[in-house]
Amino acid sequence: MLNDTSTLSRRRFAAGLALGTVAFALPMRAAALTVDQARSLIDKAVGDINAVIGSGKSESAMIGDFERIFAKYADVPVIARSALGPAAKQASKAQMSAFTKAFQGYISRKYGRRFREFIGGTIEVTDAKPVKSYYEVISIARLKGEAPFDLRWHVSDKSGSLRFFNLIIEGVNMLASERAEIGAMLDKHKGDVDALTAALKNT
């Protein structure tokens, strides 16, 4: 049986693959895309992730690869805005741009460091289906010495291109979890978005 530390570590890593995730349900236009397109996106993302896991690269190189995967397949502006929460409405365009860039690096470093735990394991896409106004792509992670666990990717084209905007791990909404964590960091900096952005660059 997995201990609590192993389970938390596993979930936090998988959330980084999504980043993801941080989330409330966002109004999305699923009608503009198909279930096959949503599944194809995650098939490609998972293929890239599996390639990094099996690459034998150093931890720092894996982190760089993960950031490129995150930027390519995730709707980073949507995820970052959700993570920042109500403060995003008061932030200027320049502040949001700086925060989004810092958030992308923060997520990549945070969860990229957990790639080594997945060496020898794989993630496999198994199904996809429409859910409300977006698509949910279902995958299974199989790691050495651990029971397989479920990852559900939420995919939409609201931003104008097909991207994932959330990941659900065994029923746990990681987008919501990250939003809470960023919220706590913002509170620590007394609501100062610029200070939060600076802190993320060094976290």
HELIX and SHEET records of a PDB file:
HELIX    1   1 ASP A    4  ALA A   18  1                                  15    
HELIX    2   2 ALA A   30  ALA A   32  5                                   3    
HELIX    3   3 VAL A   35  ILE A   53  1                                  19    
HELIX    4   4 GLU A   59  TYR A   73  1                                  15    
HELIX    5   5 VAL A   76  LEU A   84  1                                   9    
HELIX    6   6 ALA A   87  GLN A   90  1                                   4    
HELIX    7   7 LYS A   93  GLY A  112  1                                  20    
HELIX    8   8 PHE A  115  PHE A  118  5                                   4    
HELIX    9   9 MET A  174  LYS A  188  1                                  15    
HELIX   10  10 VAL A  193  LYS A  201  1                                   9    
SHEET    1   A 5 THR A 122  VAL A 131  0                                        
SHEET    2   A 5 TYR A 134  ARG A 142 -1                                        
SHEET    3   A 5 PHE A 149  SER A 156 -1                                        
SHEET    4   A 5 ARG A 163  ILE A 169 -1                                        
SHEET    5   A 5 VAL A 172  ASN A 173 -1                                        
END                                                                             
